Amino acid sequence: MTTTDAEREQLAAHLRQLLDNRLLDPIDILLAPGPVLDQLRDRANDQARAWADQLLDGTEQQAMYVVVRLVSALYPADEVFDPPAQWWRTPLGQVTARRLGHPTVPAVTNAVAAAMLGVTRQGVHDLLSRGKLTQHPDGGVDVTSVRDRLRRRHDAMTP
């Protein structure tokens, strides 16, 4: 799968922002700034670049491992990860959808498939009726078909 430098930098910047907003800024508020926090920010910056590389160019297993770690740390909850529709439009959401599909379920609703693909629910319905997406046997849209469509679209757009 081919990626551009711009895509890599956009993903790394998004990951840095998530780390700042969800982890480092709260530590700054609670414990006050200092050299240790500066070191953590530097380390987070380096790690965001490494994660971007793994998410974009690593094996599927490496990408899954990174997504699971990020989601567990940045979006902690007692229930299964079920991000809001706008999450799928973020750089992390887009690379997750393209590399893995949905990380926790084999099928999604038409609304979630639409968010993952960046189209309307009617667009998903049209893609299903034209055989461009697959219905899951248990209902909903098969995540693998969404992932495969995103991969083909990405590969067609990447030089």
Backbone as JSON Lines, residues from 0, in Angstrom:
{"i":0,"aa":"M","n":[0.85,-1.17,0.0],"ca":[0.0,0.0,0.0],"c":[0.9,1.24,0.0]}
{"i":1,"aa":"T","n":[0.68,2.12,-0.92],"ca":[1.5,3.3,-1.08],"c":[0.92,4.46,-0.28]}
{"i":2,"aa":"T","n":[1.8,5.19,0.39],"ca":[1.37,6.38,1.13],"c":[2.23,7.56,0.72]}
{"i":3,"aa":"T","n":[1.68,8.73,0.89],"ca":[2.43,9.94,0.56],"c":[3.05,10.52,1.83]}
{"i":4,"aa":"D","n":[4.06,11.35,1.64],"ca":[4.67,12.03,2.78],"c":[3.66,12.93,3.49]}
{"i":5,"aa":"A","n":[2.77,13.55,2.72],"ca":[1.75,14.43,3.31],"c":[0.8,13.62,4.19]}
{"i":6,"aa":"E","n":[0.4,12.43,3.72],"ca":[-0.48,11.58,4.52],"c":[0.22,11.15,5.81]}
{"i":7,"aa":"R","n":[1.48,10.79,5.7],"ca":[2.26,10.35,6.87],"c":[2.37,11.49,7.88]}
{"i":8,"aa":"E","n":[2.68,12.69,7.42],"ca":[2.83,13.83,8.33],"c":[1.49,14.22,8.94]}
{"i":9,"aa":"Q","n":[0.42,14.16,8.15],"ca":[-0.91,14.48,8.67],"c":[-1.31,13.51,9.78]}
{"i":10,"aa":"L","n":[-1.05,12.23,9.58],"ca":[-1.36,11.23,10.6],"c":[-0.52,11.45,11.85]}
{"i":11,"aa":"A","n":[0.79,11.67,11.68],"ca":[1.67,11.9,12.84],"c":[1.23,13.15,13.6]}
{"i":12,"aa":"A","n":[0.87,14.21,12.9],"ca":[0.41,15.43,13.57],"c":[-0.89,15.19,14.34]}
{"i":13,"aa":"H","n":[-1.78,14.42,13.74],"ca":[-3.04,14.08,14.41],"c":[-2.77,13.27,15.68]}
{"i":14,"aa":"L","n":[-1.87,12.3,15.59],"ca":[-1.53,11.48,16.77],"c":[-0.89,12.34,17.86]}
{"i":15,"aa":"R","n":[0.0,13.26,17.46],"ca":[0.61,14.18,18.44],"c":[-0.46,15.01,19.14]}
{"i":16,"aa":"Q","n":[-1.42,15.49,18.37],"ca":[-2.5,16.3,18.94],"c":[-3.35,15.47,19.92]}
{"i":17,"aa":"L","n":[-3.66,14.23,19.54],"ca":[-4.41,13.36,20.45],"c":[-3.65,13.13,21.75]}
{"i":18,"aa":"L","n":[-2.35,12.85,21.64],"ca":[-1.54,12.62,22.83],"c":[-1.51,13.87,23.71]}
{"i":19,"aa":"D","n":[-1.35,15.02,23.07],"ca":[-1.36,16.27,23.85],"c":[-2.71,16.48,24.54]}
{"i":20,"aa":"N","n":[-3.79,16.4,23.78],"ca":[-5.12,16.71,24.32],"c":[-5.59,15.71,25.37]}
{"i":21,"aa":"R","n":[-5.32,14.44,25.15],"ca":[-5.9,13.41,26.01],"c":[-4.98,12.95,27.14]}
{"i":22,"aa":"L","n":[-3.66,13.15,26.99],"ca":[-2.74,12.67,28.01],"c":[-1.87,13.77,28.61]}
{"i":23,"aa":"L","n":[-1.15,14.47,27.77],"ca":[-0.13,15.39,28.28],"c":[-0.71,16.68,28.85]}
{"i":24,"aa":"D","n":[-1.71,17.25,28.21],"ca":[-2.31,18.47,28.75],"c":[-2.94,18.23,30.12]}
{"i":25,"aa":"P","n":[-3.68,17.13,30.32],"ca":[-4.19,16.88,31.68],"c":[-3.07,16.72,32.72]}
{"i":26,"aa":"I","n":[-1.97,16.08,32.34],"ca":[-0.84,15.96,33.27],"c":[-0.29,17.35,33.58]}
{"i":27,"aa":"D","n":[-0.18,18.19,32.56],"ca":[0.29,19.56,32.74],"c":[-0.61,20.32,33.71]}
{"i":28,"aa":"I","n":[-1.92,20.15,33.56],"ca":[-2.87,20.84,34.44],"c":[-2.75,20.33,35.87]}
{"i":29,"aa":"L","n":[-2.63,19.03,36.03],"ca":[-2.62,18.44,37.37],"c":[-1.29,18.61,38.09]}
{"i":30,"aa":"L","n":[-0.18,18.47,37.37],"ca":[1.12,18.44,38.02],"c":[2.01,19.63,37.74]}
{"i":31,"aa":"A","n":[1.58,20.51,36.86],"ca":[2.33,21.7,36.48],"c":[3.45,21.35,35.5]}
{"i":32,"aa":"P","n":[3.79,22.29,34.62],"ca":[4.83,22.01,33.63],"c":[6.2,21.86,34.28]}
{"i":33,"aa":"G","n":[7.07,21.2,33.55],"ca":[8.43,21.02,34.04],"c":[9.24,20.2,33.05]}
{"i":34,"aa":"P","n":[10.51,19.96,33.37],"ca":[11.38,19.26,32.44],"c":[10.92,17.83,32.12]}
{"i":35,"aa":"V","n":[10.31,17.16,33.08],"ca":[9.84,15.79,32.82],"c":[8.72,15.82,31.79]}
{"i":36,"aa":"L","n":[7.82,16.78,31.9],"ca":[6.74,16.89,30.92],"c":[7.3,17.25,29.55]}
{"i":37,"aa":"D","n":[8.3,18.09,29.51],"ca":[8.94,18.42,28.22],"c":[9.55,17.17,27.59]}
{"i":38,"aa":"Q","n":[10.16,16.32,28.4],"ca":[10.72,15.07,27.89],"c":[9.62,14.15,27.38]}
{"i":39,"aa":"L","n":[8.51,14.11,28.1],"ca":[7.37,13.29,27.64],"c":[6.83,13.8,26.31]}
{"i":40,"aa":"R","n":[6.75,15.12,26.15],"ca":[6.26,15.68,24.88],"c":[7.21,15.32,23.73]}
{"i":41,"aa":"D","n":[8.52,15.39,23.99],"ca":[9.49,15.01,22.96],"c":[9.34,13.53,22.61]}
{"i":42,"aa":"R","n":[9.2,12.7,23.62],"ca":[9.03,11.26,23.4],"c":[7.73,10.98,22.64]}
{"i":43,"aa":"A","n":[6.66,11.66,23.0],"ca":[5.38,11.49,22.32],"c":[5.48,11.9,20.85]}
{"i":44,"aa":"N","n":[6.23,12.96,20.58],"ca":[6.43,13.4,19.21],"c":[7.13,12.32,18.38]}
{"i":45,"aa":"D","n":[8.19,11.76,18.94],"ca":[8.92,10.69,18.24],"c":[8.03,9.46,18.06]}
{"i":46,"aa":"Q","n":[7.29,9.12,19.09],"ca":[6.44,7.93,19.03],"c":[5.31,8.11,18.03]}
{"i":47,"aa":"A","n":[4.76,9.32,17.92],"ca":[3.69,9.57,16.95],"c":[4.18,9.29,15.53]}
{"i":48,"aa":"R","n":[5.41,9.69,15.24],"ca":[5.98,9.4,13.9],"c":[6.15,7.9,13.69]}
{"i":49,"aa":"A","n":[6.62,7.2,14.72],"ca":[6.81,5.75,14.61],"c":[5.46,5.05,14.43]}
{"i":50,"aa":"W","n":[4.45,5.48,15.17],"ca":[3.12,4.87,15.02],"c":[2.56,5.14,13.63]}
{"i":51,"aa":"A","n":[2.76,6.35,13.12],"ca":[2.28,6.66,11.77],"c":[2.93,5.72,10.76]}
{"i":52,"aa":"D","n":[4.21,5.48,10.9],"ca":[4.9,4.54,10.0],"c":[4.3,3.14,10.11]}
{"i":53,"aa":"Q","n":[4.08,2.69,11.32],"ca":[3.52,1.34,11.51],"c":[2.09,1.24,10.99]}
{"i":54,"aa":"L","n":[1.31,2.29,11.22],"ca":[-0.08,2.27,10.76],"c":[-0.17,2.29,9.23]}
{"i":55,"aa":"L","n":[0.71,3.04,8.61],"ca":[0.63,3.19,7.16],"c":[1.38,2.09,6.4]}
{"i":56,"aa":"D","n":[2.52,1.66,6.92],"ca":[3.38,0.74,6.17],"c":[3.68,-0.58,6.87]}
{"i":57,"aa":"G","n":[3.28,-0.73,8.11],"ca":[3.54,-1.97,8.83],"c":[2.62,-3.08,8.37]}
{"i":58,"aa":"T","n":[2.85,-4.24,8.91],"ca":[1.97,-5.37,8.6],"c":[0.59,-5.09,9.2]}
{"i":59,"aa":"E","n":[-0.38,-5.89,8.77],"ca":[-1.73,-5.74,9.33],"c":[-1.71,-5.98,10.83]}
{"i":60,"aa":"Q","n":[-0.92,-6.94,11.27],"ca":[-0.81,-7.24,12.7],"c":[-0.2,-6.05,13.46]}
{"i":61,"aa":"Q","n":[0.83,-5.42,12.89],"ca":[1.43,-4.25,13.54],"c":[0.42,-3.11,13.62]}
{"i":62,"aa":"A","n":[-0.3,-2.88,12.53],"ca":[-1.29,-1.81,12.51],"c":[-2.38,-2.07,13.55]}
{"i":63,"aa":"M","n":[-2.85,-3.31,13.63],"ca":[-3.88,-3.67,14.61],"c":[-3.36,-3.43,16.03]}
{"i":64,"aa":"Y","n":[-2.13,-3.82,16.29],"ca":[-1.54,-3.63,17.61],"c":[-1.49,-2.15,17.98]}
{"i":65,"aa":"V","n":[-1.07,-1.31,17.04],"ca":[-1.0,0.13,17.31],"c":[-2.39,0.69,17.55]}
{"i":66,"aa":"V","n":[-3.35,0.32,16.72],"ca":[-4.72,0.83,16.9],"c":[-5.27,0.41,18.27]}
{"i":67,"aa":"V","n":[-5.09,-0.84,18.63],"ca":[-5.6,-1.32,19.92],"c":[-4.95,-0.55,21.07]}
{"i":68,"aa":"R","n":[-3.66,-0.34,21.01],"ca":[-2.96,0.41,22.07],"c":[-3.47,1.85,22.14]}
{"i":69,"aa":"L","n":[-3.58,2.51,20.99],"ca":[-4.03,3.9,20.97],"c":[-5.46,4.04,21.47]}
{"i":70,"aa":"V","n":[-6.34,3.19,20.96],"ca":[-7.74,3.26,21.37],"c":[-7.88,2.97,22.86]}
{"i":71,"aa":"S","n":[-7.17,1.97,23.35],"ca":[-7.25,1.63,24.78],"c":[-6.78,2.78,25.66]}
{"i":72,"aa":"A","n":[-5.72,3.44,25.25],"ca":[-5.15,4.51,26.08],"c":[-5.87,5.85,25.9]}
{"i":73,"aa":"L","n":[-6.28,6.15,24.67],"ca":[-6.82,7.48,24.38],"c":[-8.35,7.55,24.48]}
{"i":74,"aa":"Y","n":[-9.02,6.41,24.38],"ca":[-10.48,6.37,24.45],"c":[-10.92,5.29,25.43]}
{"i":75,"aa":"P","n":[-10.49,5.38,26.69],"ca":[-10.82,4.31,27.64],"c":[-12.32,4.26,27.92]}
{"i":76,"aa":"A","n":[-12.83,3.04,28.0],"ca":[-14.25,2.83,28.31],"c":[-14.43,1.38,28.74]}
{"i":77,"aa":"D","n":[-15.52,1.12,29.41],"ca":[-15.81,-0.24,29.85],"c":[-16.53,-1.05,28.8]}
{"i":78,"aa":"E","n":[-17.02,-0.4,27.75],"ca":[-17.72,-1.11,26.7],"c":[-16.88,-1.17,25.43]}
{"i":79,"aa":"V","n":[-17.36,-1.91,24.44],"ca":[-16.65,-2.07,23.16],"c":[-16.5,-0.71,22.49]}
{"i":80,"aa":"F","n":[-15.36,-0.49,21.88],"ca":[-15.08,0.77,21.18],"c":[-16.1,0.99,20.07]}
{"i":81,"aa":"D","n":[-16.85,2.06,20.18],"ca":[-17.88,2.41,19.2],"c":[-17.78,3.91,18.96]}
{"i":82,"aa":"P","n":[-16.83,4.31,18.11],"ca":[-16.57,5.75,17.95],"c":[-17.72,6.45,17.25]}
{"i":83,"aa":"P","n":[-17.87,7.74,17.52],"ca":[-18.88,8.52,16.8],"c":[-18.49,8.64,15.32]}
{"i":84,"aa":"A","n":[-19.48,8.95,14.5],"ca":[-19.26,9.01,13.05],"c":[-18.09,9.93,12.67]}
{"i":85,"aa":"Q","n":[-17.96,11.06,13.34],"ca":[-16.9,12.01,12.95],"c":[-15.51,11.44,13.21]}
{"i":86,"aa":"W","n":[-15.36,10.47,14.12],"ca":[-14.05,9.86,14.37],"c":[-13.51,9.2,13.11]}
{"i":87,"aa":"W","n":[-14.39,8.61,12.31],"ca":[-13.95,7.91,11.1],"c":[-13.38,8.87,10.06]}
{"i":88,"aa":"R","n":[-13.64,10.16,10.2],"ca":[-13.12,11.14,9.25],"c":[-11.77,11.71,9.68]}
{"i":89,"aa":"T","n":[-11.3,11.35,10.87],"ca":[-9.99,11.8,11.33],"c":[-8.91,10.97,10.64]}
{"i":90,"aa":"P","n":[-7.68,11.46,10.62],"ca":[-6.6,10.65,10.03],"c":[-6.47,9.27,10.67]}
{"i":91,"aa":"L","n":[-6.61,9.17,12.0],"ca":[-6.54,7.86,12.65],"c":[-7.73,6.99,12.26]}
{"i":92,"aa":"G","n":[-8.91,7.57,12.21],"ca":[-10.09,6.82,11.8],"c":[-9.98,6.32,10.37]}
{"i":93,"aa":"Q","n":[-9.48,7.16,9.48],"ca":[-9.35,6.77,8.07],"c":[-8.34,5.66,7.88]}
{"i":94,"aa":"V","n":[-7.19,5.75,8.53],"ca":[-6.19,4.69,8.36],"c":[-6.67,3.41,9.03]}
{"i":95,"aa":"T","n":[-7.4,3.52,10.14],"ca":[-7.96,2.33,10.78],"c":[-8.96,1.65,9.86]}
{"i":96,"aa":"A","n":[-9.85,2.43,9.28],"ca":[-10.86,1.85,8.37],"c":[-10.2,1.19,7.17]}
{"i":97,"aa":"R","n":[-9.2,1.84,6.61],"ca":[-8.54,1.32,5.41],"c":[-7.68,0.1,5.7]}
{"i":98,"aa":"R","n":[-6.96,0.12,6.8],"ca":[-6.06,-1.0,7.11],"c":[-6.79,-2.16,7.76]}
{"i":99,"aa":"L","n":[-7.75,-1.88,8.65],"ca":[-8.35,-2.93,9.47],"c":[-9.85,-3.07,9.32]}
{"i":100,"aa":"G","n":[-10.51,-2.07,8.78],"ca":[-11.96,-2.04,8.86],"c":[-12.33,-1.5,10.22]}
{"i":101,"aa":"H","n":[-13.33,-2.06,10.85],"ca":[-13.68,-1.68,12.22],"c":[-12.88,-2.59,13.14]}
{"i":102,"aa":"P","n":[-12.21,-2.05,14.15],"ca":[-11.33,-2.89,14.96],"c":[-12.03,-3.88,15.89]}
{"i":103,"aa":"T","n":[-13.35,-3.75,16.08],"ca":[-13.98,-4.62,17.08],"c":[-15.2,-5.4,16.59]}
{"i":104,"aa":"V","n":[-15.73,-5.11,15.41],"ca":[-16.94,-5.81,14.94],"c":[-16.8,-6.21,13.47]}
{"i":105,"aa":"P","n":[-17.46,-7.31,13.05],"ca":[-17.38,-7.74,11.65],"c":[-18.37,-7.03,10.73]}
{"i":106,"aa":"A","n":[-19.39,-6.39,11.31],"ca":[-20.39,-5.69,10.5],"c":[-20.76,-4.38,11.18]}
{"i":107,"aa":"V","n":[-21.12,-3.4,10.36],"ca":[-21.51,-2.09,10.87],"c":[-22.82,-1.67,10.23]}
{"i":108,"aa":"T","n":[-23.47,-0.71,10.84],"ca":[-24.71,-0.18,10.27],"c":[-24.39,0.62,9.0]}
{"i":109,"aa":"N","n":[-25.42,0.89,8.22],"ca":[-25.24,1.73,7.02],"c":[-24.68,3.1,7.4]}
{"i":110,"aa":"A","n":[-25.12,3.63,8.54],"ca":[-24.65,4.96,8.97],"c":[-23.14,4.92,9.29]}
{"i":111,"aa":"V","n":[-22.68,3.88,9.96],"ca":[-21.25,3.78,10.27],"c":[-20.46,3.54,9.0]}
{"i":112,"aa":"A","n":[-20.95,2.67,8.13],"ca":[-20.27,2.44,6.84],"c":[-20.17,3.74,6.06]}
{"i":113,"aa":"A","n":[-21.22,4.54,6.08],"ca":[-21.2,5.83,5.39],"c":[-20.12,6.73,5.98]}
{"i":114,"aa":"A","n":[-20.02,6.76,7.31],"ca":[-18.99,7.59,7.96],"c":[-17.6,7.09,7.59]}
{"i":115,"aa":"M","n":[-17.41,5.78,7.6],"ca":[-16.1,5.22,7.27],"c":[-15.7,5.56,5.84]}
{"i":116,"aa":"L","n":[-16.68,5.53,4.94],"ca":[-16.42,5.78,3.51],"c":[-16.47,7.27,3.14]}
{"i":117,"aa":"G","n":[-17.01,8.08,4.03],"ca":[-17.14,9.5,3.71],"c":[-18.24,9.77,2.69]}
{"i":118,"aa":"V","n":[-19.31,8.96,2.73],"ca":[-20.45,9.14,1.82],"c":[-21.72,9.2,2.66]}
{"i":119,"aa":"T","n":[-22.85,9.36,2.0],"ca":[-24.13,9.38,2.71],"c":[-24.63,7.96,2.91]}
{"i":120,"aa":"R","n":[-25.65,7.82,3.76],"ca":[-26.28,6.5,3.93],"c":[-26.9,6.04,2.63]}
{"i":121,"aa":"Q","n":[-27.44,6.98,1.87],"ca":[-27.99,6.62,0.56],"c":[-26.89,6.11,-0.36]}
{"i":122,"aa":"G","n":[-25.71,6.71,-0.25],"ca":[-24.57,6.22,-1.03],"c":[-24.21,4.79,-0.67]}
{"i":123,"aa":"V","n":[-24.27,4.46,0.61],"ca":[-24.0,3.08,1.04],"c":[-25.07,2.15,0.48]}
{"i":124,"aa":"H","n":[-26.33,2.58,0.55],"ca":[-27.42,1.77,0.0],"c":[-27.19,1.5,-1.49]}
{"i":125,"aa":"D","n":[-26.8,2.53,-2.22],"ca":[-26.52,2.38,-3.65],"c":[-25.36,1.42,-3.89]}
{"i":126,"aa":"L","n":[-24.3,1.54,-3.1],"ca":[-23.15,0.65,-3.24],"c":[-23.53,-0.8,-2.93]}
{"i":127,"aa":"L","n":[-24.4,-0.99,-1.95],"ca":[-24.87,-2.34,-1.64],"c":[-25.71,-2.9,-2.78]}
{"i":128,"aa":"S","n":[-26.61,-2.1,-3.32],"ca":[-27.49,-2.6,-4.38],"c":[-26.71,-2.87,-5.67]}
{"i":129,"aa":"R","n":[-25.6,-2.17,-5.88],"ca":[-24.78,-2.4,-7.08],"c":[-23.7,-3.46,-6.85]}
{"i":130,"aa":"G","n":[-23.67,-4.05,-5.66],"ca":[-22.69,-5.1,-5.36],"c":[-21.29,-4.59,-5.09]}
{"i":131,"aa":"K","n":[-21.15,-3.29,-4.83],"ca":[-19.84,-2.71,-4.52],"c":[-19.47,-2.85,-3.05]}
{"i":132,"aa":"L","n":[-20.49,-3.08,-2.21],"ca":[-20.32,-3.42,-0.81],"c":[-21.13,-4.69,-0.56]}
{"i":133,"aa":"T","n":[-20.8,-5.4,0.52],"ca":[-21.44,-6.67,0.81],"c":[-22.23,-6.59,2.12]}
{"i":134,"aa":"Q","n":[-23.45,-7.12,2.09],"ca":[-24.23,-7.27,3.31],"c":[-23.59,-8.35,4.16]}
{"i":135,"aa":"H","n":[-23.54,-8.15,5.45],"ca":[-23.06,-9.2,6.35],"c":[-24.21,-10.18,6.59]}
{"i":136,"aa":"P","n":[-23.92,-11.47,6.69],"ca":[-24.99,-12.45,6.9],"c":[-25.86,-12.18,8.14]}
{"i":137,"aa":"D","n":[-25.28,-11.57,9.15],"ca":[-26.03,-11.26,10.37],"c":[-26.69,-9.89,10.33]}
{"i":138,"aa":"G","n":[-26.6,-9.2,9.19],"ca":[-27.17,-7.86,9.05],"c":[-26.1,-6.8,9.03]}
{"i":139,"aa":"G","n":[-26.42,-5.67,8.47],"ca":[-25.46,-4.58,8.37],"c":[-24.52,-4.76,7.19]}
{"i":140,"aa":"V","n":[-23.52,-3.96,7.13],"ca":[-22.54,-3.96,6.04],"c":[-21.29,-4.7,6.52]}
{"i":141,"aa":"D","n":[-20.81,-5.62,5.71],"ca":[-19.6,-6.36,6.04],"c":[-18.41,-5.39,6.07]}
{"i":142,"aa":"V","n":[-17.71,-5.36,7.2],"ca":[-16.59,-4.44,7.38],"c":[-15.48,-4.7,6.37]}
{"i":143,"aa":"T","n":[-15.26,-5.94,6.02],"ca":[-14.21,-6.28,5.05],"c":[-14.48,-5.6,3.71]}
{"i":144,"aa":"S","n":[-15.74,-5.55,3.3],"ca":[-16.05,-4.91,2.01],"c":[-15.82,-3.4,2.07]}
{"i":145,"aa":"V","n":[-16.08,-2.79,3.22],"ca":[-15.8,-1.36,3.4],"c":[-14.3,-1.13,3.33]}
{"i":146,"aa":"R","n":[-13.55,-1.94,4.08],"ca":[-12.09,-1.82,4.08],"c":[-11.52,-1.99,2.68]}
{"i":147,"aa":"D","n":[-11.98,-3.01,1.96],"ca":[-11.46,-3.26,0.62],"c":[-11.77,-2.11,-0.33]}
{"i":148,"aa":"R","n":[-12.95,-1.53,-0.21],"ca":[-13.3,-0.38,-1.06],"c":[-12.4,0.81,-0.75]}
{"i":149,"aa":"L","n":[-12.14,1.05,0.53],"ca":[-11.24,2.15,0.92],"c":[-9.83,1.92,0.41]}
{"i":150,"aa":"R","n":[-9.37,0.68,0.47],"ca":[-8.02,0.37,-0.03],"c":[-7.92,0.62,-1.53]}
{"i":151,"aa":"R","n":[-8.91,0.15,-2.28],"ca":[-8.88,0.36,-3.73],"c":[-8.91,1.85,-4.07]}
{"i":152,"aa":"R","n":[-9.76,2.6,-3.38],"ca":[-9.86,4.04,-3.62],"c":[-8.55,4.73,-3.27]}
{"i":153,"aa":"H","n":[-7.94,4.36,-2.14],"ca":[-6.68,4.96,-1.72],"c":[-5.57,4.65,-2.73]}
{"i":154,"aa":"D","n":[-5.48,3.39,-3.13],"ca":[-4.43,2.99,-4.09],"c":[-4.6,3.68,-5.44]}
{"i":155,"aa":"A","n":[-5.85,3.9,-5.86],"ca":[-6.1,4.58,-7.12],"c":[-5.73,6.07,-7.06]}
{"i":156,"aa":"M","n":[-5.81,6.65,-5.86],"ca":[-5.52,8.08,-5.71],"c":[-4.07,8.36,-5.37]}
{"i":157,"aa":"T","n":[-3.32,7.35,-4.97],"ca":[-1.93,7.55,-4.56],"c":[-0.99,7.29,-5.74]}
{"i":158,"aa":"P","n":[-0.1,8.25,-6.03],"ca":[0.8,8.07,-7.17],"c":[1.76,6.92,-6.98]}
